[in-house]
Amino acid sequence: QVQLVESGGGLVQAGASLRVSCAASGRTVRSVGWFRQAPGKEREFVAHIHWSGSPAYHANSVTGRFAISRDNAENSVSLQMNSLKPEDTAVFSCSISSGGNVYGAINYWGWGKGTLVTVSS
């Protein structure tokens, strides 16, 4: 059974950078996605990466600022976040893709508990 654990969240000022990571244990994970959920809002897609490292997809709202990557030797996936904005404040969670539309949370399983990212203005 696979278990995902996110780390790296924290409180930063607008314009700063932060890197969150998703470590998998139990078995090698395949394609992985990052989602986020802000207070009072629905979970939304952030990024997805194929098990081979390509292709990678990013939400329009983070394209050019965020970059997803993976380290198969470490069985981990990271999300580098630059030029953070207050509207990026959310709990960021990773999960394993079960195939299908990469943008839909319904197509993922094995969700981690998430890591909180807070961006102050």
N, C-alpha and C positions, 0 to 999 in steps of 0.2 A: 504494500500500500504506500502510495506516495504522499509526502507531506511537504507543503510549501510554507516558507517562513520569510516574511519581508522584514527589511531593516533599512536604516539610513534616513528615516524621516526626521523632521525637526522644525524649529522656528527660524525663519530667515527673513531678511528684508527684501522688498521688491528689487528686482534686478540681480539678485544673487543667484548662485548655482547650488544644486544639491544632486546627489546621486543616491538613488534607492536601489536596493538589490533584492533578489528573490532567490533563495537557496532551496534546492529540492533534495529530499532524502527519500530513500526507499527504492527508487528506481530512476533510471534516466528519463528525463522529461523530453517530450517532443516539442511541438510548437507551443509557444507560451504567449499569453497576452497580459497587458497591464490595463487595469480599469481604475477609475476613481469615483468617489462619491462624496459630494459636498453636503454640508448640513441642509436638510430639507429638500434635497434634489435626488433625482434618480441616478443610478450608477451609469457612468458613461465610458465608452471606449477611449483609450489613450494610445496604445501601440500594440503591435503584434509582431512576432518574429518566428520565422520558420525554423525547424530544428537544425537545418544546415546553415543558418545565419542569413539566408536570403530566400525569398524576399522579406522585407520588413515594411510594415504599414504604420502610419501615424495619423492621428486625428488632425483635421484641418486646424483646429485651435492650438495645436502644439507643434505643427510642422515648422521646422527651422529653428526651434528652441529646444525640443526634446529629441533624444536619440536612444533607441533601444539597441541593446547588444547582448551577446551571450558568450559564455565560456563553458563549452561542453566538458572540458577537463574538470572543471569545478562543479559542473551540473548547476549552473546559476545563470540568471538573466538579470541584467541591470537596465536602469533607465536614468540616463544623464539628463538633468533638467537645468537649462540655462535661462537667463533673463526671466526669472520667475515673476509672476504677477499675483496680486492679491486674489484674483479669481481662480488661481490654481490651487488655492487652499482646499484640501480634501483628504480623505483616507484613500491611499493608493494600495491596491491589491493586485496580486498576480494569480493567474490560473492557467490551467492546461487546456489547450484547444482540442475539441473532439471532432473538428472538421466543420465544413460548411462556412457560412458567412463569418469572417473573422471579426466583424464589427459588432456582432450580437452576443451579449453576455450569456444568452441561453445556450450557446455553443461551446461553453467552457465548463470545466469541473475542477474539483480539488482546490477550491479557493483558500488562500491564506487568510489570516486574521487582519492583515493590512498594517500599514504604517502611516502615521499622521504627518502631513506636510502642511505647515502653516506659514503663509507669506504675509508679512505686515507691510502696510503702505508707508 
